[in-house]
Amino acid sequence: MSDFANLADKRAHLLTEARGIAVEAADKGIALEGEDKARFEKLVAEAGTLAEAMKSEKNAAEARKAADEARAEFAAVVAPKAPAAKTDSERLRAIGLAGGTDSFEYRDVTKSSNLGDPVSVFPRVNVVAGQINPFINPDVVDVIRVATGNAIKFPRATALGTATAPGEGGTIVESDPTMGTLQLTPSGYKILVQVSEELVEDAAFDIAAFIADAAGQEVAIAHGAAAGTAVVNAAGSGVTGATFVPTYAELVALQYSVKQQYRTAPKAGWLMSDATLGTILGITSSSLPLFQPGGQGGVDRLLGKPVYTASGIADIADNAKPILWGDLGQVKTALVGGIRVDVSREYAWNLGLISYKVEVRGATGLAQADAVKYYACN
C-alpha cells in the first residue's frame, strides 16, 4: 500500500471513530462534553493534520512520476526496449524463457469466459475453481478482494437484545446485544506446474490455459476442503435425522429452522457433498422429486432453492453433518490480490522442464452462525 493510501486509511479511521463518538452522544440525546468532547476534537485535529500530509505526499508522488517519465523517455532514446508482452501466454512464456516473477491481476468472471477458448490466467483459474469450489464463487458466497494478507474482521452478533413494553412512564430496561467478530487470516494455496521446454517454445501452445486449468483444479480442492470444514464447524444446529438418509419432512424442517431473513435472502441455498446429493436425488414428495436439475448451464435446485456441492463437507454417515442450508451470502471469503506466478528453469533442468509455481491466498468463514444450519445424522 502506498504512503498516500496509508495516510488516507488512517484519516478514515480517525474520522470514523470521531463520527462514532458524535453518533453515540446524539443517540443518548446529550451534548459532547468532558472526555468525549476532548477525544472528538483530538481525532478531528489529527485527521486535519493527516489531510495536509496527504496533500504533500500527493505533490511528491506527482513529482516522482514526472521524474520517472523523463528518465524513461531518455532511456528509450539511448537503449530502446523490446515491446512488452501483452497476453498472459506471452508473459508466462517470457518468464519461462528468461526467468523471473510476474503477477496477474484479478478480473471478474463473466458468462463470456468460455473454457474452450484462450482466456486470461485469473479468470480461467476462477472459472475452473468456481465450478469445483462454491466458496470462491461470488455468485454463491460473499467474496471480498483485499490488497494484503493481514487478518480481516467481520462483525458478528451472537445474541440480540430483548425489547419490552414498559408502558407509559415505565422504565425501559437496557438489553444490549452480544457482539463478536469473525476473523479471517488468508492462507496460501500453492501448486507447482511443470511444462516441457518444447511446449514453452511452441508459440501455438496456450500456456496460460494449461497452467490455469492445472492450478485451478488443485487450488479449488485445497481451499474448498478448508473452507467447507470451517463453515460446517461454525454453522448452527438445525435438524437431527431419525436415520442416515434425510426425509422430505426433515429437509423442510431444516429449511424452516433458519430465520426468514436468511432463508429468503438472495443467496439462500444448500451445500453438501456430491455423494449426499446423489442420495437425495431419489427422495420424492407425492411422487414429485425434490431435486430439480438446472439444465443448460443453470443451477440445480432442491426444494426450489439452489444446491451446490463442495469438498470439506462430510458424506452421509454416523454422527456426520452432511447438509448445510441457509444464507450463503453470510459465508465470507477473502481473496488476496491476484495470482502470483514464479518460474524456475533450474529446478528441473535435468528433465528439460520449466517449473511454474502458482499461489493464491484466501480464507473463508461464516459471519453469522444462525444464518446457516446443518442437518446431523443420528
Secondary structure, DSSP 8 states (H G I E B T S, - for coil): --HHHHHHHHHHHHHHHHHHHHHHHHHHT----HHHHHHHHHHHHHHHHHHHHHHHHHHHHHHHHHHHHHHHHHHHHHS-------SHHHHHHHHHHH-EEEEE------TT--TTS---HHHHHHHHHHHH-GGG-TTTSEEEEESS-S-EEEEEEEE--------TT--------EEEEEEE--EEEEEEEEEEHHHHH-TTS-HHHHHHHHHHHHHHHHHHHHHHHHHHHHSEEEEE-SSSS--HHHHHHHHHTS-HHHHTSTTEEEEE-HHHHHHHTT-EETTEESEE---TT---EETTEEEEE-TTS--S-TT---EEEEEGGGEEEEEEEEEEEEEEEEEEGGGTEEEEEEEEEEEEEES-GGGEEEEE--
